[in-house]
Amino acid sequence: MKESRLVSARSILAGLLLITCFSDCALPRGYTEHDRAFIVYWRPKDKKQLRLAVKDNIDMKGVVTTAGSEYVAKTSQPASRDAQCLQIARERNVQIVGKTNLSEFAVAPSGLNEYYGNPKNPFSKWWRFIPGGSSSGSAVAAADGPVDVAFGTDTAGSVRVPAACCGIVGLKTTFGLVSLQGVLPVEPKHLDTIGPMAKDVDHVMQGMDLLQSGFAARYRRAVAAKPLAKDIRIGRLYLGGTDPRINKAVDDALARAGFRVVPLDQAFKAKWDQAKKDGDTVAAAGAWINYKNYFGKLGVSAKTEAIIALGEFEYTTNYRNALQRQAEWQSTLNQVFKTVDFIALPTLQTLPPTIPLIGRIAILEARVLGLQNTVPVNFAGNPALAIPIPVNGRTVPVTSLQLVGPRLSEAELLNAGRLVEASVAGLIERSWLAKAVRWKR
């Protein structure tokens, strides 16, 4: 049975190279929003109040949690209660305006969805860029403007990658900081986290204050403690395969802000590369552990079935060895943070890839997985911030700087992000976003 599943997975992947996944696939009845950021949308009663969107793998009482899956949408009952992470938002009567689109079961990094349609990257015009996943709808909603804050989940980069692709800010939180109760898992024992996404640092801070009581006060203390970039030490990590324009953009942003920057050595890079392999293994195995019962169900896409089945291979061959190296990787990061406050590197090694017109979706998913510099952070359990910075790009005017911090340093990370944001204000060409089709309120 196991061998047949692996053969089936390989056959599915081969087939995916020959078929097309168009963004204008059939949509559920009543769903007509142009950018496909939402699976369910409720028009806000008061646009002056904070508008929150929630990724649709997070339970919301009275609403079916679809996880972006046709099968789940058609066979599941509405959630009987809210996920724990919505408690503060409910207590404050925050407007929740929708459940956002995502990669099916949150297992694909492109952010594409064959059933609900592909959320439209705000930079797409002549080129069709991926929105990034799996929290693609949350990123597009935050970039386009119908929401002020969106919650996403991050297993291997699923908050930071779409933030990078769509030119917004995304915060991956410390593992275990925010409850996962009521969240459909990918790898909840080792990787899964919940984090806020928004256009700017201030709104991400507000989103974080909805996930952790008292966070706004923690942020204010962090700003008061280190109001200037010269007080912050940054360890700069350079990785092979990165577009030179992206590296230059990161270096320029750090210099412009005025951080004290020190390069990290090749020995650390080698350990980072190993952590990426191990984190990818654990994430893939988690997809198999938690979604293997959906394999072969009518309404689960072929691409998702292939990912689930190949996760079985990682689980049986590499999973346990990868987990045995996790504590060592965590110790390595802890040692680095004795000498620097944060680690800086690109969130993605290139600008967002384009969606192929015909086929090659399996190749696209594998490519994005290789381009994202995010999973070692999940494997360690540390927090990280993705923030847009200007880049000399012909098609997209921004790339993304990733800042990685010690455990529970979310407030300090956002303070550093505030300094980056202030230093690049006015330099990022916003005409692309202005020309993008805007949400009709």
C-alpha positions, 0 to 999 in steps of 0.5 A: 500500500505504501509503495503504491501511494508513492508510485501514485504520488509520482504519477500525479506529479508527472501529470501535473506537468501536463495540465493547467491550473487556471486562476479562473476556475469554477468558484463556489456559488455566490463567490464573485470577488475579483481578487479571490482573497476571500472564501467568505466576506462580510461587508464591515459596518464601520470602516473607521474601526479595525477590520480583521480577516482570518485565514480559513484554517482557523475556526470561527463559530458558525462558519465552515472551516474549509482549509481551502479544500472543496472536499472539506467545504462540502462535507464539514459542519460549521465550527461550534466555537471560535479558535482560541486565537480569536478570544481577544478580538471577540472580547474587544468586538473587533470586526471580522470581515472575512475568512481568507483563501489559502493553499489547500490544507496550507501545504503549498508555498505558491498560495494557489488554490484550484477550487476557490481561485488564485488570490491575485498578487497586487503587483500582477499586471502583464505578469501573473505573480504568485501571491505566496502561500499558504496564507495567500488570501490574508496577504492579498486582503491586507495589500488590497485594503479591505482589511487592516489586519489579517491572521495567517498561519506559518508552518514553514514560511506561510506568513512571511512568504506571502508577505514578501510576494505581496509587499506587506509586513508579516510576523511569524510568532514564537512557537507556542506563544499563540494557542493552536486550539481550533486551528487545522494543523500541518505540524502543530507539535514542532512548527505551526504558529499564528501571526498577524499580517498588514500593510505596515508595522503599526497595524501588525503591532495592533494585530499582535495585540489581538493575539497576545494580551498586553503586547502593545505595552511591550512594544512601547517599552521596546521602542523606548529601550532602543529608539535608534538603529545604532543601538541594535546589532544585526548579524547578516547572513548570506545564502547561496543562490540569492539574486544579487539585487536582493542581497544589495537591497537588504544591505542597503536597507540595513545601512540606510536604517543605521544598524550595526551590521556584522557578517555571520560566518560560513559555519553558521551558514552550513548549519542554517542550510541543514536546518532548512533541509530538516525543517522541510522534512518535518513540514512535509511529514506533518502534512502526511500525519495530519491529512493522510485520511484525505488522500483519495477523497473526491474534491482534494486536488491532485497537487495536494494528494501528491504533497501528502503522499510524498510527505509519507516518504519523508516521514518514513525515511528522514523525519526522526533523524531531522527531529534529532537535530532540532535541539542542536539547531536551537542551541546554535541560534541561541549562541548567535543571539549572545553576540547579535540582537537579530539575524538579517537575510532576504525572505525570498532569494528572488522576486516572486515567481510567475504563475505558468500559463500551462502546466508546470505547477509541480515545478513551481511549488518545488521552486518556491520551496527552494527560494524561501529562506524561512523554514529554519526559523520554524524549525528553531521555534523563533520569531521572525519579521518580513518587511518590504524594502525597495529593490531595483526590479523591473517588474516588482518595486519591493523585495522583503527583508527578514529579521529573525530574533530570539524567542519571545522577541516579537516586540523588539522585532517590530521595533527594528521593523519600525526603524527599517520602515521609517528609513525606506519611507518614500523610497518604495515606488507605490505606483504599482499598488496604486495602479492595481485594481482596488477593492471596491468598498 
